[in-house]
Amino acid sequence: MQKRQIVLPSAFIRSNFMPLLLAFFLSLITAGCAYKDIDKRAFVMSIGVDPAPEKESEAEDDRRDQDVYEVTLKVAIPTSDIKSGENLFVLFSATGKTIAEAIQKVMPMIEGNLDFSHTKIIFFSKSLAEDVKLRDLIDWFIRMETIQDIALVALAEPTAKDVLSLSPPTERLPANSLFTALDGSGTTAPTIAHSPLIDVYRRLYEPGLDPSLPIVQTVGKKNYKITRAALFDKERLKLILDPEETEWFNFLAGSTSNVTLGDVPKGYFFHVDPNRASSRFTLRQTPQGKLTIVWHLVLNGSIDERQGKPVSDKEKISAEVRRLAEQKTRDLTEKLLQHRLDPLGFGFEYRTRKPHKKDFAAFQKMYPQLQVSVETRTVIYETGNLIR
């Protein structure tokens, strides 16, 4: 019996095997590896941006050609033995008319390839945020695919370079102390709120939402404190809150429930820690078309400290807590309205009801005249164990 041979037409061979052959030869041409070994990388842990130092020059052309930014990179030095207080890093700084140009100038200063995949924090000096648009400052960081969107953004005082130079005694990894404080995984201080890069970008372009950033201030050569917040409009820094306002702002924004109230009732000092606290707001509109911001606060907590004559009347204490909470909420909200700042999202809430641009434009005109009302529910369930 003869075996039958199957003969494939040449057209079939060309249509099926030619693409495979082409792919094979292309793989030979483009063969290679873009991966760089760890010992050939320079891991950038944090970045700081300051105004470039002014050069003394009387010529107008020279002043026009001066650099705008000074960019500082905090690069970690790998070590096999990690010890507390011995974190190793190097700072590299360069100036440029743009942030990208300054970073390009840093590259010849270090033998490794700059790796931004571990960049955790981005600092802008407070003075720079007052003069330059925030959109321009974060533009390069948003476009860089190697920088994570969850990288934290903060302002630095006096300069970003000074903050990057800090090396707290308890820090084991470069920039880890500030990152742990700012991302909320460490301290629960009520004056600290985290601002991821993607959230800052969103608030710059989302109508009805404005950005807010924490301010990191150096204390001596090794320590820092974060007690204030910076509020922006869609362009620049407009308002800085003091520590007391910052704490209450973070509570209203939902960033913390660990708030304190002193001088409750008047003439005495009580440290109230509402460990089950919450805040939210609604917009109410009258038949005449007037809008009112109504805050709904829930403060359930205990008295952590008492100084002076003991007061055991829980109802009296609760009444004073409500009075003080309502006053702080009303004062802070009215301050935001007067400065036409909306970091709490009043306009965003209004747009969910009336999404048309015409309606939102009318809302922006009436924004400073909005009324504020506060409804508070308070439960003091513990007045302390010691009686004296």
Wavefront OBJ file of the C-alpha trace (Angstrom):
o trace
v 0.000 0.000 0.000
v 1.394 3.350 -0.942
v 1.426 6.151 1.623
v -0.429 9.248 0.655
v 1.630 12.405 0.767
v 0.044 15.666 1.738
v 1.456 18.532 -0.260
v 0.836 21.985 1.157
v 0.435 24.754 -1.364
v 3.151 27.398 -1.413
v 0.572 30.108 -0.675
v -0.370 28.306 2.559
v 3.291 28.120 3.619
v 3.858 31.796 2.918
v 0.757 32.910 4.819
v 1.469 30.851 7.950
v 5.219 30.430 8.281
v 6.544 33.720 6.938
v 5.264 35.742 9.961
v 6.976 33.250 12.282
v 10.254 33.541 10.402
v 9.981 37.335 10.435
v 9.386 37.353 14.184
v 12.386 35.074 14.686
v 14.770 37.320 12.753
v 13.441 40.428 14.506
v 14.084 38.798 17.857
v 17.706 38.251 16.834
v 18.091 41.882 15.819
v 16.449 43.341 18.922
v 17.927 40.868 21.368
v 19.242 42.512 24.511
v 18.317 43.351 28.078
v 17.449 46.797 29.485
v 17.557 45.518 33.042
v 20.266 47.021 35.233
v 21.696 45.253 38.234
v 20.960 46.654 41.677
v 24.572 47.656 42.201
v 24.325 49.824 39.073
v 21.273 51.743 40.285
v 20.931 54.812 42.488
v 17.680 54.579 44.415
v 16.123 58.019 44.928
v 14.131 57.917 48.183
v 12.823 61.496 48.191
v 13.020 64.659 46.082
v 13.088 68.304 47.124
v 12.486 71.358 44.947
v 13.580 74.873 46.004
v 13.981 78.191 44.229
v 17.344 78.397 42.487
v 19.834 80.729 44.197
v 19.912 84.092 42.487
v 23.145 85.011 40.772
v 24.454 88.516 41.248
v 24.304 90.004 37.783
v 23.223 93.408 36.582
v 22.723 92.409 32.957
v 19.060 91.884 32.056
v 19.902 89.018 29.670
v 21.786 87.222 32.429
v 18.817 87.551 34.797
v 16.530 86.164 32.125
v 18.772 83.131 31.668
v 18.964 82.329 35.368
v 17.799 78.939 36.563
v 14.410 78.685 38.271
v 14.612 75.494 40.338
v 17.144 73.797 42.558
v 16.358 70.073 42.736
v 17.829 67.877 45.488
v 17.763 64.077 45.337
v 18.155 61.943 48.456
v 19.873 58.751 47.288
v 20.134 55.758 49.606
v 23.434 53.973 50.079
v 22.773 50.197 50.212
v 24.123 48.390 53.250
v 23.880 44.818 54.461
v 23.682 45.764 58.161
v 20.801 48.128 58.983
v 21.156 49.818 62.359
v 18.957 52.437 64.002
v 20.364 55.932 63.594
v 22.918 54.873 60.974
v 20.926 55.318 57.792
v 23.280 56.186 54.948
v 22.368 58.568 52.142
v 23.849 61.169 49.826
v 22.272 64.416 48.625
v 22.772 65.534 45.023
v 21.654 69.012 43.949
v 21.514 70.837 40.643
v 19.737 73.854 39.204
v 17.800 74.272 35.976
v 15.112 76.252 34.230
v 12.887 73.182 34.592
v 12.811 70.307 37.048
v 13.645 67.860 34.262
v 16.721 69.881 33.272
v 17.968 69.984 36.862
v 17.636 66.207 37.214
v 19.495 65.712 33.932
v 22.357 67.701 35.446
v 22.418 65.373 38.472
v 23.000 62.281 36.322
v 26.729 62.948 35.632
v 27.309 63.362 39.391
v 26.631 59.728 40.260
v 27.847 56.457 38.762
v 24.514 54.594 39.053
v 21.378 54.937 36.984
v 18.773 57.066 38.781
v 15.883 54.840 39.901
v 12.720 56.658 41.034
v 10.633 53.548 41.700
v 11.285 53.896 45.460
v 10.634 57.641 45.662
v 8.279 58.071 48.623
v 8.046 61.809 49.273
v 8.188 64.969 47.158
v 8.931 68.239 48.954
v 8.379 71.773 47.684
v 9.655 74.708 49.690
v 6.957 77.008 51.033
v 8.478 80.051 49.360
v 8.422 78.305 45.980
v 4.767 77.317 46.378
v 3.892 80.982 46.951
v 5.474 82.101 43.665
v 5.058 79.176 41.236
v 1.856 77.455 40.181
v 1.360 74.071 41.789
v 0.398 72.629 38.395
v 3.841 73.525 37.049
v 5.558 72.038 40.092
v 3.953 68.595 39.845
v 3.874 68.368 36.036
v 7.157 66.443 35.689
v 6.291 64.096 38.551
v 2.917 63.194 37.039
v 4.452 62.531 33.607
v 7.250 60.301 34.963
v 6.012 56.717 34.714
v 8.646 55.505 37.194
v 7.345 57.703 40.025
v 4.415 56.105 41.812
v 1.120 57.979 42.005
v 0.954 57.221 45.731
v 4.149 59.183 46.451
v 3.372 61.752 49.149
v 3.580 65.503 48.555
v 4.363 68.065 51.268
v 5.729 71.564 51.756
v 9.050 72.128 53.476
v 10.225 74.958 55.696
v 12.679 76.657 55.558
v 13.779 74.757 52.430
v 13.238 71.325 50.924
v 16.989 70.698 51.013
v 17.059 71.329 54.761
v 14.267 68.799 55.319
v 16.002 66.197 53.141
v 19.187 66.692 55.154
v 17.456 65.550 58.351
v 18.494 62.236 59.841
v 16.398 61.493 62.957
v 18.156 59.248 65.496
v 15.376 56.648 65.319
v 15.437 56.395 61.523
v 16.767 53.163 60.031
v 16.174 53.840 56.325
v 16.611 57.143 54.430
v 13.386 59.232 54.380
v 11.500 56.459 56.168
v 10.761 58.507 59.286
v 8.983 61.265 57.382
v 7.200 58.777 55.156
v 5.885 56.838 58.166
v 4.661 60.079 59.741
v 3.027 61.442 56.592
v 1.311 58.277 55.330
v -0.527 57.639 58.614
v 0.965 54.207 59.271
v 2.958 55.502 62.249
v 1.931 58.434 64.389
v -1.742 59.318 64.844
v -1.065 63.027 65.418
v -4.245 64.939 64.437
v -2.270 67.702 62.693
v -0.898 65.336 60.027
v -2.806 64.391 56.873
v -1.390 62.534 53.882
v -1.593 63.964 50.362
v -0.733 61.446 47.608
v 0.496 62.804 44.299
v -2.520 61.494 42.389
v -4.928 63.176 44.827
v -3.132 66.518 44.489
v -3.322 66.229 40.712
v -7.007 65.372 40.851
v -7.833 68.328 43.093
v -6.017 70.726 40.773
v -8.254 69.805 37.857
v -11.509 68.731 39.544
v -13.983 71.644 39.889
v -15.205 71.984 43.459
v -12.059 70.536 45.105
v -8.850 72.347 46.093
v -5.519 70.850 47.228
v -4.109 70.939 50.758
v -0.608 69.901 51.822
v 1.054 69.349 55.208
v 4.016 71.549 56.130
v 7.167 69.857 57.448
v 9.318 72.202 59.513
v 12.828 71.428 60.689
v 13.585 71.466 64.416
v 17.318 71.643 64.960
v 19.579 69.548 62.751
v 17.948 66.158 63.203
v 14.257 66.549 64.028
v 11.098 67.962 62.500
v 7.489 68.783 63.301
v 4.298 68.687 61.251
v 1.697 70.954 62.837
v 0.352 73.153 60.023
v -1.450 72.751 56.719
v -1.183 74.764 53.505
v -4.303 75.420 51.428
v -4.191 76.131 47.687
v -6.584 77.338 45.062
v -6.188 75.973 41.534
v -2.847 77.727 41.188
v -0.877 78.859 44.242
v -0.590 78.740 48.013
v -3.261 80.989 49.525
v -3.645 80.207 53.220
v -1.705 78.540 56.034
v -3.632 77.169 59.008
v -2.242 77.312 62.532
v -1.883 74.039 64.507
v -5.306 74.306 66.156
v -7.038 75.038 62.854
v -5.053 72.258 61.142
v -6.206 69.696 63.692
v -9.856 70.629 63.266
v -9.524 70.871 59.480
v -8.221 67.298 59.336
v -11.146 66.184 61.488
v -13.689 67.850 59.208
v -11.936 66.396 56.154
v -12.173 62.894 57.629
v -8.390 62.480 57.887
v -8.454 61.936 61.655
v -10.835 61.382 64.556
v -8.164 61.860 67.203
v -9.018 65.464 68.095
v -8.635 67.339 71.364
v -10.724 70.017 73.012
v -9.350 72.128 75.848
v -10.971 74.555 78.298
v -14.148 72.473 78.694
v -16.056 73.878 80.544
v -14.799 77.439 80.666
v -12.481 78.030 83.595
v -11.243 74.411 83.670
v -9.043 72.341 81.424
v -10.190 68.977 80.123
v -8.429 66.971 77.491
v -11.219 65.340 75.515
v -10.264 62.546 73.142
v -13.253 61.565 70.988
v -12.123 58.096 69.963
v -15.397 57.539 68.163
v -15.750 60.776 66.264
v -17.043 61.518 62.788
v -17.985 64.481 60.618
v -19.928 65.013 57.432
v -21.817 67.843 55.759
v -24.908 68.317 53.637
v -26.142 71.210 51.517
v -29.617 72.540 52.217
v -31.366 74.978 49.933
v -34.215 77.233 50.999
v -37.210 77.895 48.750
v -35.639 81.300 48.050
v -32.554 79.577 46.657
v -30.129 80.269 49.523
v -27.672 77.500 50.349
v -26.605 76.433 53.823
v -23.709 74.136 54.699
v -24.933 71.880 57.494
v -22.282 70.013 59.470
v -23.196 66.829 61.328
v -20.662 66.078 64.067
v -20.511 63.067 66.375
v -18.143 63.322 69.348
v -18.076 60.344 71.699
v -15.142 60.292 74.074
v -13.679 60.576 77.540
v -11.796 63.117 79.617
v -8.114 62.216 79.654
v -6.934 64.972 81.973
v -8.441 67.268 84.574
v -6.782 70.227 86.239
v -8.497 72.390 88.789
v -11.771 71.898 90.604
v -13.418 68.558 89.705
v -16.605 68.649 87.643
v -18.669 65.470 87.613
v -21.713 66.738 85.717
v -21.510 64.958 82.348
v -24.349 66.999 80.891
v -22.540 70.238 81.638
v -19.341 68.910 80.106
v -21.179 67.644 77.022
v -22.825 71.034 76.534
v -19.450 72.785 76.649
v -17.940 70.260 74.208
v -20.798 70.896 71.779
v -20.432 74.660 72.099
v -16.685 74.602 71.466
v -16.928 72.099 68.581
v -19.653 74.117 66.861
v -17.696 77.349 67.283
v -14.487 75.854 65.833
v -16.402 74.313 62.912
v -18.240 77.514 62.105
v -15.142 79.719 62.335
v -13.026 77.460 60.134
v -15.743 76.985 57.497
v -16.399 80.721 57.282
v -12.659 81.341 56.917
v -12.521 78.987 53.931
v -15.541 80.704 52.377
v -13.991 84.156 52.787
v -10.783 83.055 51.067
v -12.743 81.239 48.321
v -10.984 77.970 49.088
v -12.751 74.617 48.867
v -10.517 71.806 50.167
v -13.487 70.124 51.885
v -15.440 69.664 48.655
v -18.539 71.847 49.060
v -18.525 72.611 45.328
v -17.957 68.957 44.455
v -21.035 68.006 46.493
v -23.043 70.717 44.725
v -21.973 69.405 41.307
v -23.363 65.958 42.146
v -26.788 67.610 42.300
v -26.430 70.141 39.494
v -23.676 69.068 37.098
v -24.216 71.815 34.513
v -21.412 74.380 34.202
v -23.912 77.222 34.374
v -25.152 76.089 37.784
v -21.636 75.647 39.150
v -20.661 79.133 37.968
v -23.622 80.518 39.939
v -22.507 78.495 42.968
v -19.008 80.003 42.772
v -20.466 83.515 42.793
v -22.525 82.853 45.932
v -19.751 80.831 47.621
v -18.536 83.521 50.084
v -22.150 84.185 51.161
v -23.041 80.589 52.022
v -24.549 80.091 55.480
v -23.067 77.634 57.994
v -24.996 75.505 60.469
v -23.621 72.866 62.856
v -25.471 69.954 64.453
v -23.470 68.100 67.118
v -24.140 64.957 69.111
v -21.835 64.457 72.082
v -21.516 61.607 74.571
v -18.994 61.873 77.429
v -18.869 58.348 78.822
v -15.950 58.737 81.263
v -14.962 61.650 83.547
v -11.850 60.076 85.043
v -11.071 57.666 87.810
v -9.324 59.981 90.268
v -11.284 62.302 92.539
v -9.531 65.075 94.435
l 1 2 3 4 5 6 7 8 9 10 11 12 13 14 15 16 17 18 19 20 21 22 23 24 25 26 27 28 29 30 31 32 33 34 35 36 37 38 39 40 41 42 43 44 45 46 47 48 49 50 51 52 53 54 55 56 57 58 59 60 61 62 63 64 65 66 67 68 69 70 71 72 73 74 75 76 77 78 79 80 81 82 83 84 85 86 87 88 89 90 91 92 93 94 95 96 97 98 99 100 101 102 103 104 105 106 107 108 109 110 111 112 113 114 115 116 117 118 119 120 121 122 123 124 125 126 127 128 129 130 131 132 133 134 135 136 137 138 139 140 141 142 143 144 145 146 147 148 149 150 151 152 153 154 155 156 157 158 159 160 161 162 163 164 165 166 167 168 169 170 171 172 173 174 175 176 177 178 179 180 181 182 183 184 185 186 187 188 189 190 191 192 193 194 195 196 197 198 199 200 201 202 203 204 205 206 207 208 209 210 211 212 213 214 215 216 217 218 219 220 221 222 223 224 225 226 227 228 229 230 231 232 233 234 235 236 237 238 239 240 241 242 243 244 245 246 247 248 249 250 251 252 253 254 255 256 257 258 259 260 261 262 263 264 265 266 267 268 269 270 271 272 273 274 275 276 277 278 279 280 281 282 283 284 285 286 287 288 289 290 291 292 293 294 295 296 297 298 299 300 301 302 303 304 305 306 307 308 309 310 311 312 313 314 315 316 317 318 319 320 321 322 323 324 325 326 327 328 329 330 331 332 333 334 335 336 337 338 339 340 341 342 343 344 345 346 347 348 349 350 351 352 353 354 355 356 357 358 359 360 361 362 363 364 365 366 367 368 369 370 371 372 373 374 375 376 377 378 379 380 381 382 383 384 385 386 387 388
